[in-house]
Amino acid sequence: MEAQKVDMFILANGKFFEAHNINIIRDKLLLIDDSKWAVLSTIQFKDPTTSLIVSILAGGFGIDRFLIGDTGLGIGKLLTCGGMGIWTIVDWFMIQDATRAKNMEKIQQFLY
């Protein structure tokens, strides 16, 4: 029964994490007790696709970085107009991985 619960969590939330982290998360989730599942279900993960869309539309203002919780980088992008456009273009390719990394940090705080 426990393995089914873990597999359902992975199925529902797998897109929020990098593929190589899925097995690590699964192994850690198999070890937690039932009392932590209620707390786990309240964790809100950021959607990498939403981050990409925001980055394309308003990345020059740093809104994409504010969205995922990188306040310092968001302020830097805002003050430099997205690094004069260069940083904005680079973030179009990097923001999804950055979002997944932030989600991994969030679940690691819960699992460890």
N, C-alpha and C positions, 0 to 999 in steps of 0.2 A: 504493500500500500504506500509506503514511504517513497519508494522509487517512482511510482506513478505520479505522486504529487510533485516531485522534483522534475520529472520529465515534462509535466504540464507547465511548470514555471519556465523551464528552458524553452519550450515550444512558444509560449506566449511572449517571452521577453528576450529571446535570442538575438533579435535584430538590434538590440541596444548595446551589444558587446561584440568585441572582435572574436573571430572564429576560433583562434587559438586559446582563448580564455574560457570557452564554453565548458570544456572538460574539467578545468580547475574549479569553476563555479559549481558544476554538478557534484564533484567529489566533496566539496565543502558543504553543500546543501544536504547531502546524504547524512552528514554527521550532526546536523543541528537537531534539537528536540522540537516537539510540536508547539511548545509555548512561543517560540520565536517566529512561527509562520504568520501569525497575525501582524506582527511588526513588519515582517518582510513584505507583506502585501500592501503596506502603506507607502513604501518607497516609490517615489516618482522618478522615473528615468527620463532623460532627454532623448528625443527622437533625432537620430542623425540626418534623416531626410528633411525634417523641418529646419534643422540647423543649416543645411545646404541651401534651402530655398531662401531663408533669411539672409544668408551670406551673399547670395547672388543679388538680392533686391536691395539690401541696406548694409552690406558688409563694409563699405567705405566709412560708415559712421561707427563701426565697432559693435553694432547691435548683436551680431552673431556671437561675439565673445562674451558680451554681457549675458546673453541667453544661456550659455553653458556654464557660467560662473567664473569666467576669467576676467574679473573686473579690471585688473591692472592692464592686461592686453587690450581690453575694450577701450580704456581711457587712452592708451597709446595710439590705437587706430583712430580714435575720434580726434585727437589733437593733431595727428599728422595726415589727416584725410586719407586714411587707409594706406599710410606709407607712400603717399602720392600715387595711389592706385596699384602699386606693385604688391604690397602686402595683401590687398584685397583679392587680387588675382591668385596669389599663392594660397590664400585661405580657401578659395573655392575647391582646391584639391585636398586640403588638409583638415577642414573643419569636421568632416564626418569621423575621421580617426580621433580627433581631439574630443569630440562628443562621446565616443565610445570609451575613451580613456577616462573621462570624467565619470561616466557611469560605472566603470570598473572600480574607481576610487570609492564611489558611494557604496557599492555592495561590499567592498572589502572592509569598510568601517563596520558594517553589520556582521560580517562573517568572522572577523578576527577579534 
